[in-house]
Protein backbone atom coordinates (compact mmCIF):
# COMPACT_ATOMS: atom_id res chain seq x y z
CA UNK A 1 0.00 0.00 0.00
CA UNK A 2 1.42 3.33 -1.09
CA UNK A 3 4.15 1.88 -3.31
CA UNK A 4 2.38 3.36 -6.36
CA UNK A 5 0.86 0.29 -8.02
CA UNK A 6 -2.29 1.99 -9.26
CA UNK A 7 -0.56 5.20 -10.34
CA UNK A 8 2.18 3.36 -12.23
CA UNK A 9 -0.43 1.03 -13.77
CA UNK A 10 -2.27 4.05 -15.18
CA UNK A 11 0.89 5.66 -16.52
CA UNK A 12 2.15 2.41 -18.06
CA UNK A 13 -1.23 2.00 -19.73
CA UNK A 14 -1.00 5.56 -21.09
CA UNK A 15 2.49 4.85 -22.48
CA UNK A 16 1.20 1.71 -24.20
CA UNK A 17 -1.82 3.59 -25.59
CA UNK A 18 0.49 6.26 -27.01
CA UNK A 19 2.34 3.46 -28.85
CA UNK A 20 -0.93 1.83 -29.90
CA UNK A 21 -0.14 -1.37 -27.99
CA UNK A 22 -3.38 -3.21 -27.35
CA UNK A 23 -3.62 -4.20 -23.69
CA UNK A 24 -5.85 -4.38 -20.63
CA UNK A 25 -5.04 -2.65 -17.33
CA UNK A 26 -6.59 -4.13 -14.19
CA UNK A 27 -6.31 -2.96 -10.60
CA UNK A 28 -6.94 -6.06 -8.51
CA UNK A 29 -7.60 -4.00 -5.38
CA UNK A 30 -10.63 -2.52 -7.14
CA UNK A 31 -11.73 -5.93 -8.44
CA UNK A 32 -11.39 -7.59 -5.06
CA UNK A 33 -13.95 -5.67 -3.02
CA UNK A 34 -16.08 -8.65 -2.04
CA UNK A 35 -17.86 -8.79 1.29
CA UNK A 36 -17.88 -12.56 1.65
CA UNK A 37 -16.06 -15.01 3.90
CA UNK A 38 -12.35 -15.04 2.93
CA UNK A 39 -12.25 -18.44 1.20
CA UNK A 40 -15.39 -17.73 -0.81
CA UNK A 41 -14.22 -14.21 -1.71
CA UNK A 42 -10.84 -15.48 -2.86
CA UNK A 43 -12.33 -18.21 -5.03
CA UNK A 44 -14.80 -15.78 -6.62
CA UNK A 45 -12.07 -13.17 -7.12
CA UNK A 46 -9.89 -15.56 -9.15
CA UNK A 47 -12.84 -16.94 -11.12
CA UNK A 48 -13.83 -13.36 -12.00
CA UNK A 49 -10.26 -12.59 -13.00
CA UNK A 50 -10.13 -15.72 -15.20
CA UNK A 51 -13.39 -14.66 -16.89
CA UNK A 52 -12.06 -11.15 -17.54
CA UNK A 53 -8.86 -12.63 -18.94
CA UNK A 54 -10.76 -14.99 -21.24
CA UNK A 55 -13.11 -12.24 -22.45
CA UNK A 56 -10.17 -9.97 -23.20
CA UNK A 57 -8.32 -12.75 -25.03
CA UNK A 58 -11.40 -13.37 -27.18
CA UNK A 59 -11.33 -9.66 -28.05
CA UNK A 60 -7.71 -9.96 -29.18
CA UNK A 61 -6.00 -8.58 -26.08
CA UNK A 62 -2.76 -10.41 -25.38
CA UNK A 63 -1.07 -8.07 -22.88
CA UNK A 64 -2.27 -7.38 -19.36
CA UNK A 65 -1.02 -4.88 -16.82
CA UNK A 66 -2.11 -5.91 -13.34
CA UNK A 67 -1.76 -3.90 -10.13
CA UNK A 68 -1.67 -6.27 -7.16
CA UNK A 69 0.31 -7.08 -4.05
CA UNK A 70 1.51 -10.65 -4.47
CA UNK A 71 2.22 -11.70 -0.91
CA UNK A 72 3.44 -15.24 -1.48
CA UNK A 73 3.90 -18.06 -3.93
CA UNK A 74 0.34 -19.32 -3.43
CA UNK A 75 -1.11 -15.97 -4.54
CA UNK A 76 1.19 -16.00 -7.57
CA UNK A 77 0.08 -19.55 -8.40
CA UNK A 78 -3.58 -18.48 -8.19
CA UNK A 79 -2.87 -15.58 -10.56
CA UNK A 80 -1.07 -17.87 -12.98
CA UNK A 81 -4.04 -20.27 -12.95
CA UNK A 82 -6.42 -17.38 -13.65
CA UNK A 83 -4.28 -16.34 -16.63
CA UNK A 84 -4.02 -19.83 -18.08
CA UNK A 85 -1.25 -20.14 -20.63
CA UNK A 86 -0.11 -16.50 -20.42
CA UNK A 87 3.38 -15.61 -19.27
CA UNK A 88 3.24 -13.81 -15.91
CA UNK A 89 6.08 -11.40 -15.10
CA UNK A 90 6.10 -9.79 -11.67
CA UNK A 91 7.58 -6.36 -11.00
CA UNK A 92 7.81 -5.16 -7.43
CA UNK A 93 7.64 -1.40 -6.94
CA UNK A 94 9.96 -0.23 -4.19
CA UNK A 95 9.38 2.90 -2.12
CA UNK A 96 10.59 3.88 1.32
CA UNK A 97 8.27 3.46 4.29
CA UNK A 98 8.22 7.26 4.67
CA UNK A 99 7.16 7.75 1.05
CA UNK A 100 4.44 5.12 1.34
CA UNK A 101 3.18 6.70 4.57
CA UNK A 102 3.10 10.16 2.96
CA UNK A 103 1.12 8.82 0.01
CA UNK A 104 -1.33 7.01 2.27
CA UNK A 105 -1.86 10.05 4.50
CA UNK A 106 -2.76 12.06 1.42
CA UNK A 107 -4.94 9.41 -0.21
CA UNK A 108 -6.58 7.67 2.77
CA UNK A 109 -8.08 10.44 4.88
CA UNK A 110 -10.90 8.43 6.44
CA UNK A 111 -11.46 6.14 9.38
CA UNK A 112 -9.09 3.43 8.20
CA UNK A 113 -6.01 5.60 7.64
CA UNK A 114 -4.08 4.24 10.64
CA UNK A 115 -4.97 0.67 9.70
CA UNK A 116 -3.64 1.26 6.18
CA UNK A 117 -0.45 2.86 7.47
CA UNK A 118 0.21 -0.17 9.68
CA UNK A 119 -0.70 -2.57 6.88
CA UNK A 120 1.77 -0.87 4.51
CA UNK A 121 4.63 -1.49 6.95
CA UNK A 122 3.59 -5.10 7.49
CA UNK A 123 3.05 -5.71 3.78
CA UNK A 124 6.47 -4.29 2.91
CA UNK A 125 8.11 -6.90 5.15
CA UNK A 126 5.90 -9.68 3.74
CA UNK A 127 6.71 -8.75 0.13
CA UNK A 128 10.43 -8.49 0.87
CA UNK A 129 10.41 -11.95 2.44
CA UNK A 130 8.29 -13.52 -0.33
CA UNK A 131 10.66 -12.54 -3.14
CA UNK A 132 8.24 -13.61 -5.87
CA UNK A 133 9.15 -10.76 -8.22
CA UNK A 134 11.11 -11.15 -11.45
CA UNK A 135 12.52 -7.64 -11.06
CA UNK A 136 12.16 -4.49 -8.97
CA UNK A 137 11.67 -0.87 -9.93
CA UNK A 138 12.33 1.97 -7.51
CA UNK A 139 9.32 4.27 -7.22
CA UNK A 140 10.58 6.69 -4.62
CA UNK A 141 10.87 10.38 -5.51
CA UNK A 142 10.87 9.63 -9.24
CA UNK A 143 8.74 10.85 -12.10
CA UNK A 144 5.87 8.38 -12.65
CA UNK A 145 6.46 8.34 -16.41
CA UNK A 146 10.09 7.31 -15.87
CA UNK A 147 9.01 4.56 -13.47
CA UNK A 148 6.35 3.24 -15.87
CA UNK A 149 8.77 3.37 -18.81
CA UNK A 150 11.39 1.42 -16.84
CA UNK A 151 8.78 -1.19 -15.86
CA UNK A 152 7.64 -1.68 -19.47
CA UNK A 153 11.22 -1.77 -20.77
CA UNK A 154 12.37 -4.31 -18.22
CA UNK A 155 9.29 -6.42 -18.94
CA UNK A 156 10.28 -6.39 -22.62
CA UNK A 157 7.14 -4.62 -23.80
CA UNK A 158 8.80 -1.47 -25.16
CA UNK A 159 12.25 -0.28 -26.14
CA UNK A 160 13.60 2.47 -23.92
CORFEN-V735039 format. One record per residue. RES is the residue in three letters. SS is DSSP state (alpha for helix, beta for strand, coil for the rest). Layout:
RES	SS
RES	SS
This chain:
UNK	coil
UNK	coil
UNK	coil
UNK	coil
UNK	alpha
UNK	alpha
UNK	alpha
UNK	alpha
UNK	alpha
UNK	alpha
UNK	alpha
UNK	alpha
UNK	alpha
UNK	alpha
UNK	alpha
UNK	alpha
UNK	alpha
UNK	alpha
UNK	coil
UNK	coil
UNK	coil
UNK	coil
UNK	coil
UNK	beta
UNK	beta
UNK	beta
UNK	beta
UNK	alpha
UNK	alpha
UNK	alpha
UNK	alpha
UNK	coil
UNK	coil
UNK	coil
UNK	coil
UNK	coil
UNK	coil
UNK	alpha
UNK	alpha
UNK	alpha
UNK	alpha
UNK	alpha
UNK	alpha
UNK	alpha
UNK	alpha
UNK	alpha
UNK	alpha
UNK	alpha
UNK	alpha
UNK	alpha
UNK	alpha
UNK	alpha
UNK	alpha
UNK	alpha
UNK	alpha
UNK	alpha
UNK	alpha
UNK	alpha
UNK	coil
UNK	coil
UNK	coil
UNK	coil
UNK	coil
UNK	beta
UNK	beta
UNK	beta
UNK	beta
UNK	coil
UNK	coil
UNK	coil
UNK	coil
UNK	coil
UNK	alpha
UNK	alpha
UNK	alpha
UNK	alpha
UNK	alpha
UNK	alpha
UNK	alpha
UNK	alpha
UNK	alpha
UNK	alpha
UNK	coil
UNK	coil
UNK	coil
UNK	coil
UNK	coil
UNK	coil
UNK	coil
UNK	coil
UNK	beta
UNK	beta
UNK	beta
UNK	beta
UNK	coil
UNK	coil
UNK	alpha
UNK	alpha
UNK	alpha
UNK	alpha
UNK	alpha
UNK	alpha
UNK	alpha
UNK	alpha
UNK	alpha
UNK	alpha
UNK	alpha
UNK	coil
UNK	coil
UNK	coil
UNK	coil
UNK	coil
UNK	alpha
UNK	alpha
UNK	alpha
UNK	alpha
UNK	alpha
UNK	alpha
UNK	alpha
UNK	alpha
UNK	alpha
UNK	alpha
UNK	alpha
UNK	alpha
UNK	alpha
UNK	alpha
UNK	alpha
UNK	alpha
UNK	alpha
UNK	alpha
UNK	coil
UNK	coil
UNK	coil
UNK	coil
UNK	beta
UNK	beta
UNK	beta
UNK	beta
UNK	coil
UNK	coil
UNK	coil
UNK	coil
UNK	coil
UNK	alpha
UNK	alpha
UNK	alpha
UNK	alpha
UNK	alpha
UNK	alpha
UNK	alpha
UNK	alpha
UNK	alpha
UNK	alpha
UNK	alpha
UNK	coil
UNK	coil
UNK	coil
UNK	coil
UNK	coil
UNK	coil
